[in-house]
Amino acid sequence: MRKEQWCVAVPRQEAERTRRRLLEEGLLDRGFKPRSEGDAILLPVTEEVDGAVRCEFEAVPERVELPRHELVGGIAVMQDDDPEAARRLLSSRPSLHTVLFPESPVEGEYRTRRFAVLAGVPATRTRVTEYGLHFDVDLALAYFSARLSTERQRILEAMEEGERVLDMFAGVGPFTIILARRAALVVAADLNPAAVHLLVHNVALNRAGNVIPMLGDAGHLDRLGFALFDRVVMNLPLAAPQFLATAARLCRDGGTIHLYALEEREGEYLPLIRAVTRGEVTERQVRTYSPGKWHAVYDITVEK
Ligand code: SAM
């Protein structure tokens, strides 16, 4: 919006010095954007100072304080149950259709949460785009975290072309479909029927013809007679360590297991890992879970 305002006109080369002086004297009007006219720069001022003239300026849009939130496609998940802030958030971002507040922690075998709708369309389903791939997710029905996107790229970059990959706890398929770009084949399992439904949908959405989705318990995967895998992804931080022996049986000598685990002590799972392989292990912190607890990833080279 343009508005008439007092300003001083200064030659371009003096503009920065004058701007600073006006700022120090509290005379620069920060509600408007300075602009150029011919060789001069027009600096908006708060009162009729010496030599001031009236000019039109564009108002600087007021900065809206936004509440803390996490974006998942067109949904914002807020940390506070504050409908007023949710409405502000919704109107500040045209890409948003819904603002949710989690009414439970991530819980149960399916690792899902219950949500209340704070603003916008009452929906928990949305489309997420990550590095050019699309994922339809339903936050109330199946786990999804946008925060793992860097981790998925890290693993993709570590891969050789044409690997055979097993995603033991695939959810709606973000690791699966991203790694499928470089893999020859990805077998993707999950126990949650709603997650596998979305996984199948996302495989089709991204035309990932080298993915085999499966509904089932990862604990049974070593009974199916698969040829051994080059890489196994185990993203079920609360319980994945229980499946490590199965993963090691399914991974070839020299292959890699990425074990995600929730821990309170560095190296907490090393003894368990040592019970299945003597291969090289590196450990990294992925993100904080709660005070004193964090998600770690162990990259394990399987030695048979
Ligand atoms: N990898 C996915 C991602 O990054 O979005 C999903 C990770 S989520 C933390 C773990 C998933 O494991 C959930 O979708 C849950 O349904 C599934 N799950 C839990 N126990 C399982 C089991 N025994 N076998 C297969 N999947 C299981």
Residues whose N, C-alpha, C, O or C-beta is under 5 A from the ligand:
A	BS01	SAM	E109 Y110 R111 Y143 F144 S145 M168 F169 A170 G171 P174 A189 D190 L191 N192 A195 G216 D217 A218 G219 N235 L236
